[in-house]
Each structure stands twice: as C-alpha cells, then as structure tokens.
C-alpha cells in the first residue's frame, strides 16, 4: 500500500499490537493505524478499499478480510495518533518486519478512548511492565489527558 501511494505510513495498534507487550488477548480483528496522502478528502478510505478489492480482499463489516484476518484500517484521528504513528517501532514476525505502536502510545490511546476493554489494556500494559505509570502520565499530560489519567489511577490503581 505504501509503494502504491495508497497510504503514507502505517502501524499496528489495538489488541493485536498489545500482544507484542503482554500475554495474548482475544481479538476478532487487527487494527492498523494509517496515514493517508490526501486526508482532506471526505472518503479517505476509498483508495484503501479499491486497493484491497483489486487483490480480492473484500469488506466484512467495518473491516476488510485480508487472508484469515479481518483488518480495520483506521486513519490517524488526533495529534496523539499522529505521534504514535510517527514514533512506531519495527517488529518482526517470522522474518516479516511490520510497524507497531509503542506500548506507551498504545496505553494513552486506550486511555483516550475510555471503554472498559481500553482500561483493561492499560492495566495489562502496566502489569506486564511494558509501560510505567510515570511514562503514561507524561504522555497523557502532553496530549491533554492528565485528568483522564488521574481518574484512571483513582478507579483502578487506588491512587489518592
């Protein structure tokens, strides 16, 4: 997709990315954060869907089935996700390199979304020592999420 100019960059995030840092978790799809070259378009995903259709990968609900996996391509949607994409790390799976969002960015994105499963992701990353409370606090504060972090700590970490 990058070579074809459909996307400018990508990184795995969500539950599939979490598995790089913690024990395996159940997930039904892979979430891929993407930067698209023409983000001012109303239909930013159209070139993605066309590219996938040309390869026989068909839409399935909110995802596109690529091989055995439903994949959700999610365009960068905030300053935080832009930074997460730019600072993504390269990992390796059976000799195939791929980009993945850092553990700290993954935690703060989850904190910003705020669903139960997102809070569970933050807890799992903390318990696996993939992130530190200080690192999450600093990144959260930089992105206007300091109060969300304080509330999370009070609720789940019993911090004063």
C-alpha positions in Angstrom: 0.0 0.0 0.0 2.9 2.4 0.7 4.6 1.5 -2.5 1.3 2.1 -4.4 0.9 5.5 -2.7 -2.4 4.4 -1.1 -1.0 5.1 2.4 1.9 7.2 3.6 2.6 5.1 6.7 1.0 2.5 9.0 1.4 0.8 12.4 -0.4 -2.0 14.1 -2.3 -0.9 17.2 -5.2 -2.1 19.3 -5.4 -5.6 20.7 -3.1 -7.2 18.1 -0.4 -4.7 19.0 -0.9 -5.2 22.7 0.1 -8.9 22.2 3.7 -7.6 21.5 3.9 -6.3 25.0 1.6 -8.6 27.1 0.2 -12.1 27.2 -2.1 -12.9 24.3 -5.6 -11.4 24.4 -8.7 -12.3 22.5 -9.4 -10.2 19.4 -11.5 -10.6 16.3 -9.5 -8.3 14.0 -6.3 -6.4 13.5 -6.4 -2.6 13.8 -4.0 -0.7 11.5 -3.4 3.0 12.0 -2.8 4.6 8.7 -1.7 8.0 7.4 -3.3 8.7 4.0 -1.7 11.0 1.5 -4.9 13.0 0.9 -6.5 13.3 4.3 -8.6 16.3 3.3 -10.9 14.1 1.2 -14.2 13.1 2.7 -13.8 9.5 1.6 -10.2 8.9 2.9 -10.7 5.2 3.0 -11.9 4.8 -0.6 -8.4 4.3 -2.1 -7.7 1.6 0.6 -10.9 -0.2 -0.3 -10.1 -0.1 -4.0 -6.6 -1.3 -3.5 -7.9 -4.2 -1.4 -10.7 -5.1 -3.8 -8.1 -5.3 -6.7 -6.4 -8.1 -4.6 -9.6 -9.9 -3.8 -9.8 -8.7 -0.2 -13.4 -8.0 0.5 -15.1 -5.8 3.1 -16.5 -7.6 6.0 -18.5 -5.3 8.3 -16.2 -2.5 9.3 -13.1 -4.5 8.3 -11.5 -5.9 5.2 -10.7 -9.6 5.2 -7.0 -10.0 4.4 -6.3 -13.7 4.3 -7.6 -15.1 7.6 -7.8 -11.8 9.4 -10.4 -9.0 9.3 -8.4 -5.8 9.3 -9.7 -2.4 10.2 -7.7 0.5 8.6 -8.1 3.5 10.8 -6.9 6.9 9.6 -4.9 9.0 12.0 -7.6 10.8 14.0 -5.7 13.0 16.5 -2.4 14.6 17.4 -1.8 11.6 19.7 -2.4 9.0 17.0 -0.2 11.0 14.6 2.6 11.0 17.1 2.1 7.2 17.7 2.4 6.5 14.0 5.5 8.6 13.6 7.2 7.0 16.6 6.1 3.4 15.8 8.7 0.7 16.2 9.6 -2.0 13.8 8.9 -5.5 15.0 9.4 -8.9 13.3 7.1 -11.9 12.9 8.6 -14.9 11.3 11.1 -12.8 9.3 8.4 -10.3 8.2 9.0 -6.7 9.5 6.0 -4.6 10.5 5.4 -1.4 12.3 3.7 -1.4 15.7 2.7 1.5 18.0 4.8 1.8 21.2 3.4 0.4 24.4 3.1 3.8 26.0 1.3 5.3 23.0 -1.0 2.2 23.0 -1.8 2.8 26.6 -2.6 6.5 26.2 -4.7 5.9 23.0 -6.6 3.3 25.1 -7.0 5.9 27.9 -8.3 8.5 25.5 -11.0 6.1 24.1 -12.1 5.0 27.6 -14.1 1.9 27.1 -13.9 -1.0 29.6 -11.6 -3.0 27.2 -9.4 0.0 26.8 -8.9 0.4 30.5 -8.2 -3.4 30.7 -5.5 -2.8 28.0 -3.9 0.0 30.1 -3.9 -2.3 33.2 -2.4 -5.2 31.2 0.4 -3.0 29.9 1.1 -1.7 33.4 1.1 -5.2 34.9 3.4 -6.6 32.2 5.7 -3.6 32.9 5.6 -2.7 29.3 4.8 0.9 30.4 5.4 2.8 33.6 2.8 4.9 35.4 5.2 7.9 35.0 5.6 7.4 31.3 1.9 7.1 30.8 1.3 10.2 33.0 3.9 12.3 31.0 2.5 11.3 27.6 -1.1 11.7 28.7 -0.4 15.2 30.1 1.3 16.2 26.8 -1.9 15.3 24.9 -4.4 16.9 27.3 -5.3 13.7 29.1 -3.8 14.3 32.5 -7.3 14.3 34.2 -8.2 11.1 32.4 -5.1 9.5 33.8 -5.8 10.8 37.3 -9.3 9.3 37.1 -8.0 6.0 35.8 -5.5 5.8 38.7 -8.1 6.6 41.3 -10.5 4.0 39.8 -8.1 1.2 39.0 -4.9 1.7 40.9 -6.4 3.2 44.0 -4.1 6.1 43.9 -5.0 9.2 46.1 
